Amino acid sequence: MSMLMVNDWVDFNSMKETLAITDGNLASHIKALEGEKYIEVKKQFLNNKPNTSYRATLEGRKAFNDHLEALEKIIKTGR
C-alpha cells in the first residue's frame, strides 16, 4: 500500500521487483487488498503484452492513513 500511496499507478512487475517478492506472494496480497476495495485494478496491453496496474482507492487511502495513525499512537504511548 505504501507504494500505491505515493504513485498514481504501479504495475505488477514494478511492485514485485521493488518489494523483492514472488509472483504468488504479491498476487495474494493484491487479492486481499482488492477484496477490501483498497485498490483499483487496470488491465491493458502495452506493446502487445498484458500489463496490470494498481492504485489505491479513496477507501484504501483512508484505511492506510488510519493504520499509520494507530502506529504513531503506539509509538508515542508505548502501547
N, C-alpha and C positions, 0 to 999 in steps of 0.2 A: 504494500500500500504506500509505503514512503516514496517509492519511485513514481507512483502514479500521482502523488500529491504535488510533485514538483515538475511534472511533464504533462503536456496535453494528452498525448497518446504514446504508448510504448508497445513495441511489437514483441511477440513471444520470444524470438531468438535473442533480442537485446536484453530482455529480462533474465533469460536463462544464463547468458554469458556474464552479466553484471552480478547476479546473485550466486553464480558458480554452483548451480544445482542441476539435477537431471530433468529431462522432459517430464517424466512421470511425477516427480515431486512438485514441479511448478504447476503442472496440469491439475493436480489435486488441490493445491492452494487456490488456483483460479476458479475451479469448480465451486469451492466453498464460498469464495467471495462473490461469485456470480449468483449463487443460491441465496445469499443475503441481500442481493441487489446493491452491493457496494461497488461493483464495477460494471461498465458497459463494454460490450464486445463488438468489434468491427472486423468483418471478414471481407477481404478483397483480393484481387490478383494484381501483383506488381511484376512487370516483365514476364508475364505468363506463369508466374509462380504464386501459389496461395500464400497470403500474408494475413495473420491475425494480430490485431492490436487491441489494446485495452486502455480505458481511462476510468478514473474514479467518478462515481456519480455524486450528486449532492448529498444523498444519504450516506454514502461511503465516506465522503469528506467529513461529515458531521461525526460519524462513528469514530473515525481516526482521531479527530481533534478531541473528542470526549476521552478517548483512550490516553492520549498524551496528557490531558489534564489530570486524569486519575494517576498516571505515573508520576507526574510532578508533585501531586499531593503526597504520594507515598514517600518520595524522596525528601520532601520538606518536613514531614512529620515523623518519618522513620517507621511508619506503619503502612 
